[in-house]
Amino acid sequence: MSKDKQKDAGQKDVGEDALIEIRRGKAAELRGEGKNPFANDVAGDERTFVAQLREAYAAALTDAAELRYDAEKVDELAAGKQEVLVLGRLMARRGFGKVAFMELRDGSGTIQIFAKQDVLGDDFPVLAQVDIADHLEVSGRVMVTKTGELSVEAKRLRILTKALRPLPDKWHGLSDVDLRYRRRYVDLVANPDVAVVMRARTLIVHGLRDYLDGLGFMEVETPTLHPLIGGAAARPFETHHNALDMQLFMRIAPELYLKRLLVGGFERVYELARCFRNEGISTRHNPEFTMLEFYRAYATYETLMEMTQDMFRHVDAYLQAGLEKLGLGAHYDKWVSERKFTLSEPFARVPMKQAVSRACEAAGIPSELMSQLELIAVSDDLPAEARAKGDDLIRDYAKRSERAGNVDWKNLRKGLSVCESDGERLFAAYEYLAEPFLPEDYRSQDGSKSLPVFIIDYPFEVSPLARRKDSEPTLTDRFELFAEGREICNAFSELNDPDDQASRFRDQVAKKSRGADETMDYDEDYVRALEHGMPPAAGFGMGVDRFTMLLTGMSSIRDVIAFPLMRPEAQAPGAKG
C-alpha cells in the first residue's frame, strides 16, 4: 500500500464526520487508560531534531538522492550513544502484523520510525490508537532498515496530541486554491513545498537584515498609526482612538518618520514595516504587506542603484546557503533553473522617456504619438467629434504590428483623461506602452534571459517626495526596478528643500479637493522637520512579498504570505448557503 493512499489504520473510506467521531473515540479510550490525548509534559530539552540525526550520521550516507545509509557504519556511529528522543507529526504509516513503519516529521525534516512488537512491548497496542496527523513522542536507538533507510527503532511511544480532524485525502490534487489559502495550517502540513517557500521568506528577510547591518544601517521602528495620510499615494484604512477621540490611519508607508530620523542625526536607518493599503486584491496586491524602507544620508539614487544590485545578489546567495543548510538546496536549484531573468549581469538603466521611445519603435508606432496624447484621451463628457478623431488614431496605431495590437489602448486612453500635465501623460504612456514589454526589450548578453530594469528620471508631478534633477527640473532623481515585468522597488534622491516640499504637499491637497483618491495630506510637522535641515539623502522602498515572489518563482502574492486576506468563507465564490 502506498503512503499517499494510506488511510487511518483499520478504517475504510468513510465521511469526514465519521472519521472525526472515530478519532474522538480513540481520545476517549486514552483518557480511560489514564493518558492525556493532549499532553503537555514533553521533555523538549532532551529531544533530537531530525536534521541533527541526519547530520550525526552523514558519514554513513551512501545515496544522497534517495537518503540511503550503510547499516554497519550507522551501528558504528551509534555505538555507545544513548537512545534518541524524537517528536513530531505522523505523516504516513504501514504495518505488517507485529511490525509497523511510520513517517514522522518535525520542523527540520522527516525520519522513519520502525516499531516492532517485541521491542516496543507494552507500548505496541498504542499503535491501534494512532492516526495520521497525530503528534507523537518516540524514543529508541538509531538503526538502518533492510532498504537502507535511517530509522529510529521505537522502544517507547506515546501520543502527545490526538488530531481529531484528518488531513484531506489527496490534498495535493485539490483544485480549490482558495481553500488552500484559507486553511493554510493544513496546506503547510500536506504540501511540503509550501512550507519551503515560507522558510525561504524568513531567510530572505534575514538576508536583507544581514546586508544592511553589514553596511552600518540601524534597524528602527516607527508608528503604525498615523494622524495624516503620507509617504505614498494610496488609500488608507481608517480607525479611531477612543481615549484621544482621534481619527487615525493605518500606515501606508513609514517614509516620513524615517526621514525625520535623518533630521535627528541617524545617517543610515531601515525598517521592515507592516503596511496597510485599502486597495483591491490581486496576484500582486494584498491589503496588508511587508515593506523594507531604508534611508542613507549623503547619498544619491545612483548610489542606491549600485546598492540594489549588490543587495539582490547578496540575499539570493544568502537564500541558497540557508536552504542548503536545511537540506533544501534542490528547491533553490529548481527555482533558479526556472527563472526567466538573471541577476548576474548589470541591471539596465533606462530613462522613462527613452523606455517609451524604444517601446514605440519596437511596436512600429510613430514618435508623433507622444504629441498626440491629449487627442487620444477619452472621458464620458468628451464631444463625439473629438472621440472619433482619437478612435481613428488608435485604430491606425493598433494595426502597425502584433505588439501594437497588444497594447491596452482602452485603459491608456482612460488614464490620459485624468492627466493634468505633460509629466503625468508621459507616465501614463510609459505604463501602457513600455512597462508591459520590458522583459522583451531588455535582455541578457546571450538573449536567453531578461534583465532587471531600472526605469529612471520620473516626472516630478508623479513623484511628490523625490528631489528634482538639477539638470532638468521637470524630472526627478528617482528609479523603479522591474524584474520580469514585476515592479519590485522604488527609490529616489530625497527632497530636502522645505519650500519645495510644502508646494508639493499643496498640490496633493488640491488634487484631493478635485476628487483624487490616492493623495497625501499636508504634513506641517514634516515640513517643520525639513526646515531644521535634513542632509542630502537617498531613500529606498521594496515590498518584501514581491521580492520573495521573485526569488522563489511564485506567481501570486498569496503564495508567499502565510495568511493572506480572504473573503469571509460564506461570501467566497461558490460557497453554499
Stockholm file with secondary structure:
# STOCKHOLM 1.0

chainA/1-577         MSKDKQKDAGQKDVGEDALIEIRRGKAAELRGEGKNPFANDVAGDERTFVAQLREAYAAALTDAAELRYDAEKVDELAAGKQEVLVLGRLMARRGFGKVAFMELRDGSGTIQIFAKQDVLGDDFPVLAQVDIADHLEVSGRVMVTKTGELSVEAKRLRILTKALRPLPDKWHGLSDVDLRYRRRYVDLVANPDVAVVMRARTLIVHGLRDYLDGLGFMEVETPTLHPLIGGAAARPFETHHNALDMQLFMRIAPELYLKRLLVGGFERVYELARCFRNEGISTRHNPEFTMLEFYRAYATYETLMEMTQDMFRHVDAYLQAGLEKLGLGAHYDKWVSERKFTLSEPFARVPMKQAVSRACEAAGIPSELMSQLELIAVSDDLPAEARAKGDDLIRDYAKRSERAGNVDWKNLRKGLSVCESDGERLFAAYEYLAEPFLPEDYRSQDGSKSLPVFIIDYPFEVSPLARRKDSEPTLTDRFELFAEGREICNAFSELNDPDDQASRFRDQVAKKSRGADETMDYDEDYVRALEHGMPPAAGFGMGVDRFTMLLTGMSSIRDVIAFPLMRPEAQAPGAKG
#=GR chainA/1-577 SS CCSTTCCSTTCCSCCHHHHHHHHHHHHHHHHHTTCCTBCCCCCGGGCCCHHHHHHHTGGGEEETTTTEECHHHHHHHHTTCCCEEEEEEEEEEEEETTEEEEEEEETTEEEEEEEEHHHHGGGGGGGGGCCTTCEEEEEEEEEECTTCBEEEEEEEEEEEECCSSCCCTTGGGCCCHHHHHHTHHHHHHHCHHHHHHHHHHHHHHHHHHHHHHHTTCEECCCCSEESSCCSSSSCCCEEEETTTTEEEEECSCSHHHHHHHHHTTCCEEEEEEEEECCCCCBTTBCSEEEEEEEEEETCCHHHHHHHHHHHHHHHHHHHHHHHHHTTCHHHHHHHHHHCSBCSSSCCEEEEHHHHHHHHHHHHTCCGGGGGSHHHHCCCTTCCHHHHHHHHHHHHHHHTSCHHHHTSCHHHHHHHHHTCCSHHHHHHHHIIIIIGGGHHHHSBCTTSSSBCCEEEECCBGGGCTTBCBCSSCTTBBSEEEEEETTEEEEEEEEBCCCHHHHHHHHHHHHHHHHTTCSSCCCCCHHHHHHHHTCCCSEEEEEEEHHHHHHHHHTCSSGGGTSSSCCCCCGGGSTTCCC
#=GC SS_cons         CCSTTCCSTTCCSCCHHHHHHHHHHHHHHHHHTTCCTBCCCCCGGGCCCHHHHHHHTGGGEEETTTTEECHHHHHHHHTTCCCEEEEEEEEEEEEETTEEEEEEEETTEEEEEEEEHHHHGGGGGGGGGCCTTCEEEEEEEEEECTTCBEEEEEEEEEEEECCSSCCCTTGGGCCCHHHHHHTHHHHHHHCHHHHHHHHHHHHHHHHHHHHHHHTTCEECCCCSEESSCCSSSSCCCEEEETTTTEEEEECSCSHHHHHHHHHTTCCEEEEEEEEECCCCCBTTBCSEEEEEEEEEETCCHHHHHHHHHHHHHHHHHHHHHHHHHTTCHHHHHHHHHHCSBCSSSCCEEEEHHHHHHHHHHHHTCCGGGGGSHHHHCCCTTCCHHHHHHHHHHHHHHHTSCHHHHTSCHHHHHHHHHTCCSHHHHHHHHIIIIIGGGHHHHSBCTTSSSBCCEEEECCBGGGCTTBCBCSSCTTBBSEEEEEETTEEEEEEEEBCCCHHHHHHHHHHHHHHHHTTCSSCCCCCHHHHHHHHTCCCSEEEEEEEHHHHHHHHHTCSSGGGTSSSCCCCCGGGSTTCCC
//
